[in-house]
Amino acid sequence: MTITRRTLLAATAALAMATSFSTARAADVTLNIGYQPIVEPSRVPQADGTYEKATGAEINWQKFDGGADVIAAIASGSLDIGYVGSSPLAAAASRELPIEAIFVVGLISEAEALAVKSVEKPEDLVGKKIATPFVSTAHYSLLTALKHWNVDPKSVEILNLRPPEIAAAWERGDIEGAYVWDPVLAQLKKNGKVLATSADVADWGGPTFDAWIVSKKFAEEHPDVVTAFVKVTGDATAAYRANPDAWNATSPEAEKIARLTGAKQDEVPALLKGYIFPTLEEQAGEPLLGGGTVKAVADTSAFLLEQGKIPAALSDYKPYVSTRWVTDAAKLVN
């Protein structure tokens, strides 16, 4: 075909129209994200508006104090993407909620723990008031620890409190302990002692993690948005992993994380070290979304069933964990 000035102008106009239409479609997408005030790298692109730029969507960020609330919001249709721990994820999958895990944010180590006062050893927990957000990773870890110590959970007064409520109850002296995560954990540790961390619980057979999950309906309708979301999250993790020392107490990263989580800025570097953050390249491997995550969800579900926290467990949890999004995101270039 001979290219003339007229055909060139027509092609340019068609391209401009297509680009305009594509941009308009992206701008028409509203993405509802439920996050938790947890100290981790993706708080930085959240503060910077990077997710909005990468996805082209209008994002409605909603803060939640626990994974169970995030799951309830996704189930109601008010959230598209949510931040949850492995225990809420297992409970939701066991109820066959149409969701899937798309990115393992962090393997929980010392970022969650059982902080106590007037308690010296596990046996001293009997008769004490211990708080934790129910159906959370902390709740699962607390029950796992009690089982490891041969302490009957019924002998402990376990209270269902969200992190802000735990902080207030601790200060009033209403509770003797709490299994909770940072930054509230850091507050409790100032005048309490740690009886066990989630790193300990992992060694006892109860590993936990935090993950981003997505509504399958939203993912099917807007795959490019989900892929872009995962890419931004992976980039944030890569930036931290490449030079964690640069995320020091006076860094812009620490300031942004503190602003969105309520953590003290000078404590952010230490709080980040309470997790193991897998990179985007590691996500699809056998230890994580490629196999290990499915096993962890299945094992958690079996334990929750044993404890009477869910009505039934599934024979296969693979439909609730996906490697598609991290694989597609890894192909994108910055």
C-alpha positions as a Markdown table, in Angstrom:
| # | Residue | x | y | z |
|---|---|---|---|---|
| 1 | Met | 0.0 | 0.0 | 0.0 |
| 2 | Thr | 1.3 | 3.5 | -0.9 |
| 3 | Ile | 1.5 | 5.7 | 2.1 |
| 4 | Thr | 0.2 | 9.2 | 1.3 |
| 5 | Arg | -0.2 | 12.3 | 3.4 |
| 6 | Arg | -3.9 | 11.6 | 3.6 |
| 7 | Thr | -3.5 | 8.0 | 4.8 |
| 8 | Leu | -0.9 | 9.0 | 7.3 |
| 9 | Leu | -3.1 | 11.6 | 8.8 |
| 10 | Ala | -6.0 | 9.2 | 8.9 |
| 11 | Ala | -3.9 | 6.6 | 10.6 |
| 12 | Thr | -2.7 | 9.2 | 13.1 |
| 13 | Ala | -6.2 | 10.3 | 13.9 |
| 14 | Ala | -7.3 | 6.7 | 14.3 |
| 15 | Leu | -4.5 | 6.0 | 16.7 |
| 16 | Ala | -5.2 | 9.2 | 18.7 |
| 17 | Met | -8.9 | 8.2 | 18.9 |
| 18 | Ala | -8.0 | 4.6 | 20.1 |
| 19 | Thr | -5.6 | 6.0 | 22.7 |
| 20 | Ser | -8.2 | 8.5 | 23.9 |
| 21 | Phe | -10.8 | 5.7 | 24.1 |
| 22 | Ser | -8.4 | 3.4 | 26.0 |
| 23 | Thr | -7.5 | 6.2 | 28.5 |
| 24 | Ala | -11.2 | 7.0 | 29.0 |
| 25 | Arg | -12.0 | 3.4 | 29.7 |
| 26 | Ala | -9.1 | 3.2 | 32.2 |
| 27 | Ala | -10.3 | 6.3 | 33.9 |
| 28 | Asp | -13.8 | 4.9 | 34.1 |
| 29 | Val | -12.5 | 2.0 | 36.3 |
| 30 | Thr | -13.0 | 2.5 | 40.1 |
| 31 | Leu | -10.8 | 0.2 | 42.2 |
| 32 | Asn | -11.8 | -0.3 | 45.8 |
| 33 | Ile | -8.8 | -1.4 | 47.9 |
| 34 | Gly | -9.0 | -2.4 | 51.5 |
| 35 | Tyr | -5.6 | -2.0 | 53.3 |
| 36 | Gln | -4.5 | -2.5 | 56.9 |
| 37 | Pro | -2.1 | -0.1 | 58.7 |
| 38 | Ile | 0.7 | -2.7 | 58.6 |
| 39 | Val | 4.3 | -1.6 | 58.2 |
| 40 | Glu | 5.4 | -3.0 | 54.8 |
| 41 | Pro | 6.9 | -1.6 | 51.5 |
| 42 | Ser | 3.7 | -1.1 | 49.5 |
| 43 | Arg | 2.6 | 1.7 | 51.8 |
| 44 | Val | 5.1 | 3.8 | 49.9 |
| 45 | Pro | 3.6 | 3.6 | 46.4 |
| 46 | Gln | 0.2 | 4.0 | 48.1 |
| 47 | Ala | 1.3 | 7.3 | 49.6 |
| 48 | Asp | 2.9 | 8.4 | 46.3 |
| 49 | Gly | -0.2 | 7.7 | 44.2 |
| 50 | Thr | 1.9 | 5.2 | 42.1 |
| 51 | Tyr | -0.9 | 2.7 | 42.0 |
| 52 | Glu | -3.3 | 5.2 | 40.5 |
| 53 | Lys | -0.7 | 6.1 | 37.8 |
| 54 | Ala | 0.1 | 2.5 | 36.9 |
| 55 | Thr | -3.5 | 1.1 | 36.9 |
| 56 | Gly | -5.1 | 4.2 | 35.3 |
| 57 | Ala | -8.0 | 3.6 | 37.7 |
| 58 | Glu | -9.6 | 5.9 | 40.3 |
| 59 | Ile | -8.7 | 4.2 | 43.6 |
| 60 | Asn | -10.8 | 4.3 | 46.7 |
| 61 | Trp | -8.5 | 3.3 | 49.6 |
| 62 | Gln | -10.3 | 2.1 | 52.7 |
| 63 | Lys | -8.5 | 1.3 | 56.0 |
| 64 | Phe | -9.4 | -1.8 | 58.0 |
| 65 | Asp | -8.1 | -3.0 | 61.4 |
| 66 | Gly | -8.4 | -6.7 | 60.6 |
| 67 | Gly | -8.5 | -9.3 | 57.9 |
| 68 | Ala | -12.0 | -10.6 | 58.9 |
| 69 | Asp | -13.4 | -7.1 | 58.2 |
| 70 | Val | -11.6 | -7.0 | 54.8 |
| 71 | Ile | -13.1 | -10.4 | 53.9 |
| 72 | Ala | -16.6 | -9.3 | 54.9 |
| 73 | Ala | -16.2 | -6.2 | 52.7 |
| 74 | Ile | -15.1 | -8.2 | 49.7 |
| 75 | Ala | -18.0 | -10.6 | 50.2 |
| 76 | Ser | -20.4 | -7.7 | 50.2 |
| 77 | Gly | -19.0 | -6.4 | 47.0 |
| 78 | Ser | -17.7 | -3.2 | 48.4 |
| 79 | Leu | -14.0 | -4.1 | 47.9 |
| 80 | Asp | -12.1 | -5.4 | 44.8 |
| 81 | Ile | -8.7 | -6.0 | 46.3 |
| 82 | Gly | -7.9 | -6.5 | 50.0 |
| 83 | Tyr | -5.0 | -7.0 | 52.4 |
| 84 | Val | -5.4 | -10.1 | 54.6 |
| 85 | Gly | -3.5 | -12.6 | 56.7 |
| 86 | Ser | -3.3 | -16.3 | 55.9 |
| 87 | Ser | -6.0 | -17.2 | 58.5 |
| 88 | Pro | -8.7 | -14.9 | 57.1 |
| 89 | Leu | -7.7 | -16.1 | 53.6 |
| 90 | Ala | -8.1 | -19.7 | 54.7 |
| 91 | Ala | -11.5 | -19.0 | 56.4 |
| 92 | Ala | -12.8 | -17.2 | 53.3 |
| 93 | Ala | -11.6 | -19.9 | 50.9 |
| 94 | Ser | -13.2 | -22.6 | 53.1 |
| 95 | Arg | -16.5 | -20.8 | 52.7 |
| 96 | Glu | -15.8 | -20.7 | 48.9 |
| 97 | Leu | -15.8 | -17.0 | 48.6 |
| 98 | Pro | -14.8 | -16.1 | 45.0 |
| 99 | Ile | -11.4 | -14.7 | 45.7 |
| 100 | Glu | -7.8 | -15.5 | 45.0 |
| 101 | Ala | -4.4 | -14.6 | 46.5 |
| 102 | Ile | -2.3 | -12.6 | 44.0 |
| 103 | Phe | 0.8 | -11.6 | 46.0 |
| 104 | Val | 2.4 | -12.8 | 49.2 |
| 105 | Val | 3.4 | -9.5 | 50.9 |
| 106 | Gly | 5.3 | -10.9 | 53.8 |
| 107 | Leu | 6.1 | -14.0 | 55.8 |
| 108 | Ile | 5.3 | -13.1 | 59.3 |
| 109 | Ser | 8.2 | -13.4 | 61.7 |
| 110 | Glu | 8.6 | -11.1 | 64.7 |
| 111 | Ala | 6.0 | -8.6 | 63.4 |
| 112 | Glu | 3.3 | -10.5 | 65.4 |
| 113 | Ala | 3.7 | -11.8 | 68.9 |
| 114 | Leu | 2.1 | -12.6 | 72.2 |
| 115 | Ala | 2.9 | -9.8 | 74.6 |
| 116 | Val | 2.0 | -10.2 | 78.2 |
| 117 | Lys | 2.4 | -8.7 | 81.7 |
| 118 | Ser | 2.2 | -10.5 | 85.0 |
| 119 | Val | 2.9 | -13.8 | 83.1 |
| 120 | Glu | 6.2 | -15.5 | 83.3 |
| 121 | Lys | 5.5 | -18.9 | 81.6 |
| 122 | Pro | 2.8 | -20.4 | 79.4 |
| 123 | Glu | 1.1 | -22.1 | 82.3 |
| 124 | Asp | 0.5 | -18.7 | 83.8 |
| 125 | Leu | -1.9 | -17.9 | 81.0 |
| 126 | Val | -4.6 | -20.0 | 82.6 |
| 127 | Gly | -7.4 | -17.7 | 83.8 |
| 128 | Lys | -5.9 | -14.6 | 82.2 |
| 129 | Lys | -7.6 | -12.2 | 79.7 |
| 130 | Ile | -5.7 | -12.4 | 76.4 |
| 131 | Ala | -7.0 | -10.4 | 73.5 |
| 132 | Thr | -6.6 | -10.9 | 69.7 |
| 133 | Pro | -8.6 | -10.1 | 66.6 |
| 134 | Phe | -10.6 | -13.3 | 65.9 |
| 135 | Val | -10.0 | -15.2 | 62.6 |
| 136 | Ser | -6.7 | -13.3 | 62.1 |
| 137 | Thr | -3.2 | -14.7 | 61.7 |
| 138 | Ala | -2.6 | -13.6 | 65.3 |
| 139 | His | -5.6 | -15.6 | 66.5 |
| 140 | Tyr | -4.4 | -18.6 | 64.6 |
| 141 | Ser | -0.9 | -18.2 | 66.0 |
| 142 | Leu | -2.3 | -17.8 | 69.6 |
| 143 | Leu | -4.3 | -21.0 | 69.3 |
| 144 | Thr | -1.3 | -22.8 | 67.8 |
| 145 | Ala | 1.0 | -21.7 | 70.6 |
| 146 | Leu | -1.5 | -22.8 | 73.2 |
| 147 | Lys | -1.7 | -26.2 | 71.6 |
| 148 | His | 2.1 | -26.4 | 71.5 |
| 149 | Trp | 2.2 | -25.5 | 75.2 |
| 150 | Asn | -0.6 | -28.0 | 76.1 |
| 151 | Val | -2.7 | -25.1 | 77.5 |
| 152 | Asp | -6.4 | -25.6 | 77.0 |
| 153 | Pro | -7.8 | -22.5 | 75.1 |
| 154 | Lys | -10.9 | -22.8 | 77.2 |
| 155 | Ser | -8.8 | -22.2 | 80.3 |
| 156 | Val | -7.8 | -18.8 | 78.9 |
| 157 | Glu | -10.3 | -15.9 | 78.5 |
| 158 | Ile | -9.6 | -15.0 | 74.9 |
| 159 | Leu | -11.2 | -11.7 | 73.9 |
| 160 | Asn | -12.0 | -10.6 | 70.4 |
| 161 | Leu | -10.6 | -7.1 | 70.1 |
| 162 | Arg | -9.2 | -5.1 | 67.1 |
| 163 | Pro | -5.7 | -3.7 | 67.3 |
| 164 | Pro | -6.7 | -0.1 | 68.4 |
| 165 | Glu | -9.0 | -1.7 | 71.1 |
| 166 | Ile | -6.2 | -3.9 | 72.2 |
| 167 | Ala | -3.9 | -0.9 | 72.7 |
| 168 | Ala | -6.6 | 0.9 | 74.8 |
| 169 | Ala | -7.4 | -2.2 | 76.9 |
| 170 | Trp | -3.7 | -2.8 | 77.6 |
| 171 | Glu | -3.3 | 0.8 | 78.8 |
| 172 | Arg | -6.4 | 0.6 | 81.1 |
| 173 | Gly | -5.1 | -2.7 | 82.5 |
| 174 | Asp | -8.2 | -4.6 | 81.3 |
| 175 | Ile | -6.1 | -7.4 | 79.8 |
| 176 | Glu | -3.0 | -9.4 | 80.8 |
| 177 | Gly | -1.8 | -10.0 | 77.2 |
| 178 | Ala | -2.5 | -9.9 | 73.5 |
| 179 | Tyr | -1.4 | -11.6 | 70.4 |
| 180 | Val | -1.3 | -8.8 | 67.8 |
| 181 | Trp | 0.9 | -7.2 | 65.1 |
| 182 | Asp | 2.9 | -4.0 | 64.7 |
| 183 | Pro | 2.6 | -1.1 | 65.2 |
| 184 | Val | 0.3 | -1.9 | 68.2 |
| 185 | Leu | 2.7 | -4.8 | 69.2 |
| 186 | Ala | 5.6 | -2.3 | 69.5 |
| 187 | Gln | 3.5 | -0.2 | 72.0 |
| 188 | Leu | 2.7 | -3.3 | 74.1 |
| 189 | Lys | 6.4 | -4.4 | 74.2 |
| 190 | Lys | 7.4 | -1.1 | 76.0 |
| 191 | Asn | 6.0 | -2.3 | 79.3 |
| 192 | Gly | 5.3 | -6.0 | 78.6 |
| 193 | Lys | 7.3 | -9.1 | 77.6 |
| 194 | Val | 7.1 | -11.3 | 74.6 |
| 195 | Leu | 6.1 | -14.9 | 75.3 |
| 196 | Ala | 6.2 | -16.1 | 71.7 |
| 197 | Thr | 6.6 | -14.6 | 68.3 |
| 198 | Ser | 5.1 | -15.8 | 65.0 |
| 199 | Ala | 8.6 | -16.9 | 64.1 |
| 200 | Asp | 8.4 | -19.3 | 67.0 |
| 201 | Val | 4.9 | -20.4 | 66.0 |
| 202 | Ala | 6.2 | -21.1 | 62.5 |
| 203 | Asp | 8.9 | -23.4 | 64.0 |
| 204 | Trp | 6.1 | -25.2 | 65.8 |
| 205 | Gly | 4.3 | -25.9 | 62.5 |
| 206 | Gly | 2.1 | -22.8 | 62.1 |
| 207 | Pro | 3.6 | -20.5 | 59.6 |
| 208 | Thr | 1.6 | -17.3 | 58.7 |
| 209 | Phe | 1.8 | -14.7 | 56.1 |
| 210 | Asp | 0.0 | -11.6 | 54.7 |
| 211 | Ala | -1.3 | -11.4 | 51.2 |
| 212 | Trp | -3.2 | -9.2 | 48.7 |
| 213 | Ile | -6.3 | -10.9 | 47.4 |
| 214 | Val | -8.7 | -10.0 | 44.6 |
| 215 | Ser | -12.3 | -10.6 | 43.8 |
| 216 | Lys | -12.4 | -13.0 | 40.9 |
| 217 | Lys | -15.1 | -11.0 | 39.3 |
| 218 | Phe | -13.0 | -7.9 | 39.3 |
| 219 | Ala | -10.0 | -9.8 | 38.1 |
| 220 | Glu | -11.9 | -11.2 | 35.1 |
| 221 | Glu | -13.3 | -7.8 | 34.1 |
| 222 | His | -10.0 | -5.8 | 34.6 |
| 223 | Pro | -7.0 | -8.1 | 34.2 |
| 224 | Asp | -4.7 | -5.3 | 33.2 |
| 225 | Val | -5.5 | -3.3 | 36.4 |
| 226 | Val | -4.8 | -6.3 | 38.6 |
| 227 | Thr | -1.5 | -7.0 | 36.8 |
| 228 | Ala | -0.4 | -3.4 | 37.1 |
| 229 | Phe | -1.3 | -3.4 | 40.8 |
| 230 | Val | 0.9 | -6.5 | 41.4 |
| 231 | Lys | 3.8 | -4.9 | 39.4 |
| 232 | Val | 3.7 | -1.8 | 41.6 |
| 233 | Thr | 3.6 | -4.0 | 44.7 |
| 234 | Gly | 6.6 | -6.0 | 43.5 |
| 235 | Asp | 8.6 | -2.9 | 42.6 |
| 236 | Ala | 8.1 | -1.6 | 46.2 |
| 237 | Thr | 9.3 | -4.9 | 47.7 |
| 238 | Ala | 12.3 | -4.9 | 45.3 |
| 239 | Ala | 13.2 | -1.4 | 46.3 |
| 240 | Tyr | 13.3 | -2.3 | 50.0 |
| 241 | Arg | 15.1 | -5.6 | 49.4 |
| 242 | Ala | 17.8 | -4.0 | 47.3 |
| 243 | Asn | 18.8 | -1.6 | 50.1 |
| 244 | Pro | 16.9 | -1.9 | 53.4 |
| 245 | Asp | 19.4 | 0.3 | 55.2 |
| 246 | Ala | 18.2 | 3.2 | 53.0 |
| 247 | Trp | 14.8 | 2.9 | 54.5 |
| 248 | Asn | 16.1 | 4.4 | 57.8 |
| 249 | Ala | 14.3 | 6.4 | 60.4 |
| 250 | Thr | 14.9 | 9.7 | 58.5 |
| 251 | Ser | 14.1 | 8.4 | 55.1 |
| 252 | Pro | 11.1 | 9.5 | 53.0 |
| 253 | Glu | 10.0 | 5.9 | 52.9 |
| 254 | Ala | 9.8 | 5.7 | 56.7 |
| 255 | Glu | 7.8 | 9.0 | 56.8 |
| 256 | Lys | 5.3 | 7.7 | 54.3 |
| 257 | Ile | 4.9 | 4.3 | 56.0 |
| 258 | Ala | 4.5 | 6.0 | 59.4 |
| 259 | Arg | 1.9 | 8.4 | 58.0 |
| 260 | Leu | -0.3 | 5.6 | 56.7 |
| 261 | Thr | 0.1 | 3.2 | 59.6 |
| 262 | Gly | 0.3 | 5.3 | 62.7 |
| 263 | Ala | 3.7 | 3.8 | 63.5 |
| 264 | Lys | 6.4 | 6.0 | 65.0 |
| 265 | Gln | 8.7 | 7.0 | 62.2 |
| 266 | Asp | 11.9 | 6.1 | 64.1 |
| 267 | Glu | 10.5 | 2.6 | 64.7 |
| 268 | Val | 9.7 | 1.8 | 61.1 |
| 269 | Pro | 13.1 | 0.3 | 60.2 |
| 270 | Ala | 12.9 | -2.2 | 63.0 |
| 271 | Leu | 9.2 | -3.0 | 62.3 |
| 272 | Leu | 10.0 | -3.8 | 58.6 |
| 273 | Lys | 12.5 | -6.4 | 59.8 |
| 274 | Gly | 9.7 | -8.3 | 61.5 |
| 275 | Tyr | 8.7 | -9.7 | 58.1 |
| 276 | Ile | 10.4 | -11.6 | 55.3 |
| 277 | Phe | 9.3 | -9.8 | 52.1 |
| 278 | Pro | 9.4 | -12.1 | 48.9 |
| 279 | Thr | 10.3 | -10.4 | 45.6 |
| 280 | Leu | 8.1 | -10.5 | 42.5 |
| 281 | Glu | 10.5 | -13.0 | 41.0 |
| 282 | Glu | 10.1 | -15.3 | 44.0 |
| 283 | Gln | 6.3 | -15.2 | 44.2 |
| 284 | Ala | 5.5 | -17.9 | 41.6 |
| 285 | Gly | 8.0 | -20.4 | 43.0 |
| 286 | Glu | 7.2 | -23.6 | 44.8 |
| 287 | Pro | 7.7 | -22.2 | 48.3 |
| 288 | Leu | 5.0 | -19.5 | 47.7 |
| 289 | Leu | 2.1 | -19.1 | 45.2 |
| 290 | Gly | 3.4 | -22.1 | 43.2 |
| 291 | Gly | 2.7 | -24.6 | 46.0 |
| 292 | Gly | 3.7 | -23.5 | 49.5 |
| 293 | Thr | 0.9 | -21.0 | 49.9 |
| 294 | Val | -1.8 | -23.5 | 48.9 |
| 295 | Lys | -0.4 | -26.0 | 51.5 |
| 296 | Ala | -0.3 | -23.2 | 54.2 |
| 297 | Val | -3.9 | -22.3 | 53.5 |
| 298 | Ala | -4.9 | -26.0 | 53.6 |
| 299 | Asp | -3.1 | -26.6 | 56.8 |
| 300 | Thr | -4.5 | -23.4 | 58.4 |
| 301 | Ser | -8.0 | -24.5 | 57.3 |
| 302 | Ala | -7.6 | -27.9 | 58.9 |
| 303 | Phe | -6.5 | -26.3 | 62.1 |
| 304 | Leu | -9.4 | -23.8 | 62.1 |
| 305 | Leu | -11.8 | -26.7 | 61.5 |
| 306 | Glu | -10.3 | -28.6 | 64.4 |
| 307 | Gln | -10.8 | -25.5 | 66.6 |
| 308 | Gly | -14.4 | -25.1 | 65.4 |
| 309 | Lys | -13.7 | -21.8 | 63.7 |
| 310 | Ile | -15.0 | -22.8 | 60.2 |
| 311 | Pro | -17.8 | -25.3 | 59.4 |
| 312 | Ala | -15.8 | -27.3 | 56.8 |
| 313 | Ala | -12.5 | -27.5 | 55.0 |
| 314 | Leu | -12.1 | -28.0 | 51.2 |
| 315 | Ser | -10.3 | -30.9 | 49.5 |
| 316 | Asp | -8.4 | -28.5 | 47.2 |
| 317 | Tyr | -7.4 | -24.8 | 47.8 |
| 318 | Lys | -5.6 | -24.3 | 44.5 |
| 319 | Pro | -8.5 | -22.3 | 43.0 |
| 320 | Tyr | -7.9 | -19.7 | 45.7 |
| 321 | Val | -4.2 | -19.1 | 44.9 |
| 322 | Ser | -3.0 | -17.8 | 41.6 |
| 323 | Thr | 0.4 | -17.4 | 40.0 |
| 324 | Arg | -1.1 | -15.7 | 36.9 |
| 325 | Trp | -0.8 | -12.2 | 38.1 |
| 326 | Val | 2.8 | -12.3 | 39.4 |
| 327 | Thr | 3.9 | -14.1 | 36.2 |
| 328 | Asp | 2.2 | -11.4 | 34.0 |
| 329 | Ala | 3.5 | -8.6 | 36.2 |
| 330 | Ala | 7.1 | -9.9 | 35.9 |
| 331 | Lys | 6.8 | -9.5 | 32.1 |
| 332 | Leu | 6.1 | -5.8 | 32.4 |
| 333 | Val | 8.9 | -3.3 | 32.0 |
| 334 | Asn | 9.2 | -0.1 | 34.0 |
